[in-house]
Amino acid sequence: MKQSWRPGNMVYPVPAMLVSCGATPDEYNVFTASWVGTICSDPAMCYVSIRPSRHSYDIVKRNMAFTLNLSTEELARATDWCGVRSGRDYNKFEEMNLTAVKGEKVAAPYIDEAPVCIECKVKEIVHLGSHDMFIADVLNVLADERYIDKTTGEFDLKKAKLLAYSHGEYFSLGERIGKFGWSVKKK
């Protein structure tokens, strides 16, 4: 038997993402977001939802750019810390020993320690409720060579040890149980 709960967000797990923003080093900031995702594959588009009261909101809106940096088990403490501290009060890059690298295609840095960094140019802001959704075109994806299989050229997600967020908790990802199409593949 199922219980009825008040409407809420129970789409879990979701990525635990470090989002970086700022056109110049003096305004660089990083914050944690899990309200991120893919919108479209052709053209490549994604989004991040940000509360208007947050420090990074105005930075992203002013520059119309942000970078999604996948987080890992190694970055778990920084991921949590950047989600509970404000860039108004701290230089989060310095506090968490993260390396901000000037974006290649957008006015937002990427985090050198992240295994994958997705540079995004905002094309539309949708005002929703508690959050505004920044819909963006993906202009560049930077993948750390440490996680690219030398034989296949594929990105090794398991080796990267990515983080997921589920209802207030962080988790490492488990073992692979299949590959796209495995359920219908002929033996």
Contacts in CASP RR format, 6 or more apart in sequence:
PFRMAT RR
TARGET T0000
AUTHOR 0000-0000-0000
METHOD contacts of the structure
MODEL  1
MKQSWRPGNMVYPVPAMLVSCGATPDEYNVFTASWVGTICSDPAMCYVSI
RPSRHSYDIVKRNMAFTLNLSTEELARATDWCGVRSGRDYNKFEEMNLTA
VKGEKVAAPYIDEAPVCIECKVKEIVHLGSHDMFIADVLNVLADERYIDK
TTGEFDLKKAKLLAYSHGEYFSLGERIGKFGWSVKKK
10 167 0 8 1.000
12 165 0 8 1.000
12 166 0 8 1.000
12 167 0 8 1.000
13 164 0 8 1.000
13 165 0 8 1.000
13 166 0 8 1.000
13 171 0 8 1.000
14 34 0 8 1.000
14 35 0 8 1.000
14 36 0 8 1.000
14 164 0 8 1.000
14 165 0 8 1.000
14 166 0 8 1.000
15 34 0 8 1.000
15 36 0 8 1.000
15 37 0 8 1.000
15 70 0 8 1.000
15 71 0 8 1.000
15 162 0 8 1.000
15 163 0 8 1.000
15 164 0 8 1.000
15 165 0 8 1.000
16 32 0 8 1.000
16 34 0 8 1.000
16 71 0 8 1.000
16 76 0 8 1.000
16 79 0 8 1.000
16 163 0 8 1.000
16 164 0 8 1.000
16 165 0 8 1.000
16 170 0 8 1.000
17 32 0 8 1.000
17 33 0 8 1.000
17 34 0 8 1.000
17 36 0 8 1.000
17 48 0 8 1.000
17 68 0 8 1.000
17 69 0 8 1.000
17 70 0 8 1.000
17 71 0 8 1.000
18 30 0 8 1.000
18 31 0 8 1.000
18 32 0 8 1.000
18 69 0 8 1.000
18 70 0 8 1.000
18 71 0 8 1.000
18 75 0 8 1.000
18 78 0 8 1.000
18 79 0 8 1.000
18 82 0 8 1.000
18 98 0 8 1.000
18 111 0 8 1.000
18 114 0 8 1.000
19 30 0 8 1.000
19 31 0 8 1.000
19 32 0 8 1.000
19 33 0 8 1.000
19 36 0 8 1.000
19 48 0 8 1.000
19 56 0 8 1.000
19 66 0 8 1.000
19 67 0 8 1.000
19 68 0 8 1.000
19 69 0 8 1.000
20 28 0 8 1.000
20 29 0 8 1.000
20 30 0 8 1.000
20 66 0 8 1.000
20 67 0 8 1.000
20 69 0 8 1.000
20 100 0 8 1.000
20 108 0 8 1.000
20 109 0 8 1.000
20 110 0 8 1.000
20 111 0 8 1.000
21 27 0 8 1.000
21 28 0 8 1.000
21 29 0 8 1.000
21 30 0 8 1.000
21 31 0 8 1.000
21 56 0 8 1.000
21 59 0 8 1.000
21 60 0 8 1.000
21 63 0 8 1.000
21 65 0 8 1.000
21 66 0 8 1.000
21 67 0 8 1.000
21 108 0 8 1.000
21 109 0 8 1.000
22 28 0 8 1.000
22 29 0 8 1.000
22 59 0 8 1.000
22 60 0 8 1.000
22 63 0 8 1.000
22 65 0 8 1.000
22 107 0 8 1.000
22 108 0 8 1.000
22 109 0 8 1.000
23 62 0 8 1.000
23 63 0 8 1.000
23 65 0 8 1.000
23 107 0 8 1.000
23 108 0 8 1.000
25 100 0 8 1.000
25 109 0 8 1.000
27 59 0 8 1.000
28 93 0 8 1.000
28 100 0 8 1.000
28 109 0 8 1.000
29 55 0 8 1.000
29 56 0 8 1.000
29 59 0 8 1.000
29 87 0 8 1.000
29 92 0 8 1.000
30 69 0 8 1.000
30 82 0 8 1.000
30 92 0 8 1.000
30 93 0 8 1.000
30 96 0 8 1.000
30 98 0 8 1.000
30 100 0 8 1.000
30 111 0 8 1.000
31 50 0 8 1.000
31 54 0 8 1.000
31 55 0 8 1.000
31 56 0 8 1.000
31 82 0 8 1.000
31 83 0 8 1.000
31 87 0 8 1.000
31 92 0 8 1.000
32 71 0 8 1.000
32 79 0 8 1.000
32 80 0 8 1.000
32 82 0 8 1.000
32 83 0 8 1.000
33 48 0 8 1.000
33 49 0 8 1.000
33 50 0 8 1.000
34 165 0 8 1.000
35 48 0 8 1.000
35 49 0 8 1.000
35 131 0 8 1.000
36 46 0 8 1.000
36 47 0 8 1.000
36 48 0 8 1.000
36 49 0 8 1.000
36 68 0 8 1.000
37 46 0 8 1.000
37 47 0 8 1.000
37 48 0 8 1.000
38 45 0 8 1.000
38 46 0 8 1.000
39 45 0 8 1.000
39 46 0 8 1.000
39 47 0 8 1.000
39 135 0 8 1.000
43 137 0 8 1.000
43 138 0 8 1.000
44 137 0 8 1.000
44 138 0 8 1.000
45 123 0 8 1.000
45 135 0 8 1.000
45 136 0 8 1.000
45 137 0 8 1.000
45 138 0 8 1.000
46 68 0 8 1.000
46 118 0 8 1.000
46 120 0 8 1.000
46 136 0 8 1.000
46 138 0 8 1.000
47 133 0 8 1.000
47 134 0 8 1.000
47 135 0 8 1.000
47 136 0 8 1.000
48 60 0 8 1.000
48 66 0 8 1.000
48 68 0 8 1.000
48 120 0 8 1.000
48 133 0 8 1.000
48 134 0 8 1.000
48 136 0 8 1.000
49 128 0 8 1.000
49 131 0 8 1.000
49 132 0 8 1.000
49 133 0 8 1.000
49 134 0 8 1.000
50 56 0 8 1.000
50 57 0 8 1.000
50 60 0 8 1.000
50 131 0 8 1.000
50 132 0 8 1.000
50 134 0 8 1.000
51 57 0 8 1.000
51 130 0 8 1.000
51 131 0 8 1.000
51 132 0 8 1.000
52 132 0 8 1.000
54 86 0 8 1.000
55 86 0 8 1.000
55 87 0 8 1.000
55 88 0 8 1.000
56 87 0 8 1.000
57 132 0 8 1.000
60 66 0 8 1.000
60 108 0 8 1.000
60 122 0 8 1.000
60 134 0 8 1.000
61 122 0 8 1.000
61 125 0 8 1.000
61 134 0 8 1.000
63 106 0 8 1.000
63 107 0 8 1.000
63 108 0 8 1.000
64 107 0 8 1.000
64 121 0 8 1.000
64 122 0 8 1.000
65 106 0 8 1.000
65 107 0 8 1.000
65 108 0 8 1.000
65 119 0 8 1.000
65 120 0 8 1.000
65 121 0 8 1.000
65 122 0 8 1.000
65 136 0 8 1.000
66 106 0 8 1.000
66 108 0 8 1.000
66 120 0 8 1.000
66 122 0 8 1.000
66 134 0 8 1.000
66 136 0 8 1.000
67 103 0 8 1.000
67 106 0 8 1.000
67 108 0 8 1.000
67 109 0 8 1.000
67 110 0 8 1.000
67 111 0 8 1.000
67 117 0 8 1.000
67 118 0 8 1.000
67 119 0 8 1.000
67 120 0 8 1.000
68 117 0 8 1.000
68 118 0 8 1.000
68 120 0 8 1.000
69 110 0 8 1.000
69 111 0 8 1.000
69 114 0 8 1.000
69 116 0 8 1.000
69 117 0 8 1.000
69 118 0 8 1.000
70 114 0 8 1.000
70 115 0 8 1.000
70 116 0 8 1.000
70 117 0 8 1.000
70 160 0 8 1.000
70 162 0 8 1.000
71 78 0 8 1.000
71 79 0 8 1.000
71 114 0 8 1.000
71 162 0 8 1.000
71 163 0 8 1.000
72 114 0 8 1.000
72 115 0 8 1.000
72 160 0 8 1.000
72 161 0 8 1.000
72 162 0 8 1.000
72 163 0 8 1.000
73 161 0 8 1.000
73 163 0 8 1.000
73 172 0 8 1.000
74 113 0 8 1.000
74 161 0 8 1.000
75 113 0 8 1.000
75 114 0 8 1.000
75 163 0 8 1.000
76 163 0 8 1.000
76 170 0 8 1.000
77 96 0 8 1.000
78 96 0 8 1.000
78 97 0 8 1.000
78 98 0 8 1.000
79 163 0 8 1.000
79 170 0 8 1.000
80 170 0 8 1.000
81 92 0 8 1.000
81 95 0 8 1.000
81 96 0 8 1.000
82 92 0 8 1.000
82 96 0 8 1.000
85 92 0 8 1.000
85 95 0 8 1.000
92 98 0 8 1.000
93 99 0 8 1.000
93 100 0 8 1.000
98 111 0 8 1.000
98 112 0 8 1.000
98 113 0 8 1.000
99 111 0 8 1.000
99 112 0 8 1.000
99 113 0 8 1.000
100 109 0 8 1.000
100 110 0 8 1.000
100 111 0 8 1.000
100 112 0 8 1.000
101 109 0 8 1.000
101 110 0 8 1.000
101 111 0 8 1.000
101 112 0 8 1.000
102 109 0 8 1.000
103 109 0 8 1.000
103 110 0 8 1.000
103 119 0 8 1.000
103 140 0 8 1.000
104 110 0 8 1.000
104 119 0 8 1.000
104 140 0 8 1.000
104 142 0 8 1.000
105 119 0 8 1.000
105 121 0 8 1.000
105 139 0 8 1.000
105 140 0 8 1.000
106 119 0 8 1.000
106 120 0 8 1.000
106 121 0 8 1.000
106 139 0 8 1.000
106 140 0 8 1.000
108 119 0 8 1.000
108 120 0 8 1.000
110 117 0 8 1.000
110 119 0 8 1.000
110 142 0 8 1.000
111 117 0 8 1.000
114 144 0 8 1.000
115 143 0 8 1.000
115 144 0 8 1.000
115 146 0 8 1.000
115 147 0 8 1.000
115 155 0 8 1.000
115 160 0 8 1.000
115 162 0 8 1.000
116 141 0 8 1.000
116 142 0 8 1.000
116 143 0 8 1.000
116 144 0 8 1.000
116 155 0 8 1.000
116 160 0 8 1.000
117 141 0 8 1.000
117 142 0 8 1.000
118 138 0 8 1.000
118 140 0 8 1.000
118 141 0 8 1.000
118 142 0 8 1.000
119 138 0 8 1.000
119 139 0 8 1.000
119 140 0 8 1.000
119 141 0 8 1.000
119 142 0 8 1.000
120 134 0 8 1.000
120 136 0 8 1.000
120 137 0 8 1.000
120 138 0 8 1.000
120 139 0 8 1.000
121 136 0 8 1.000
121 137 0 8 1.000
121 139 0 8 1.000
122 134 0 8 1.000
122 135 0 8 1.000
122 136 0 8 1.000
123 135 0 8 1.000
123 136 0 8 1.000
123 137 0 8 1.000
124 134 0 8 1.000
124 135 0 8 1.000
125 132 0 8 1.000
125 133 0 8 1.000
125 134 0 8 1.000
125 135 0 8 1.000
126 132 0 8 1.000
126 133 0 8 1.000
126 135 0 8 1.000
143 155 0 8 1.000
144 160 0 8 1.000
146 159 0 8 1.000
147 155 0 8 1.000
147 156 0 8 1.000
147 157 0 8 1.000
147 159 0 8 1.000
147 160 0 8 1.000
148 154 0 8 1.000
148 155 0 8 1.000
148 156 0 8 1.000
149 155 0 8 1.000
149 156 0 8 1.000
157 173 0 8 1.000
158 173 0 8 1.000
158 176 0 8 1.000
161 172 0 8 1.000
161 173 0 8 1.000
162 172 0 8 1.000
162 173 0 8 1.000
163 170 0 8 1.000
163 171 0 8 1.000
163 172 0 8 1.000
163 173 0 8 1.000
164 170 0 8 1.000
164 171 0 8 1.000
164 172 0 8 1.000
164 173 0 8 1.000
165 171 0 8 1.000
END
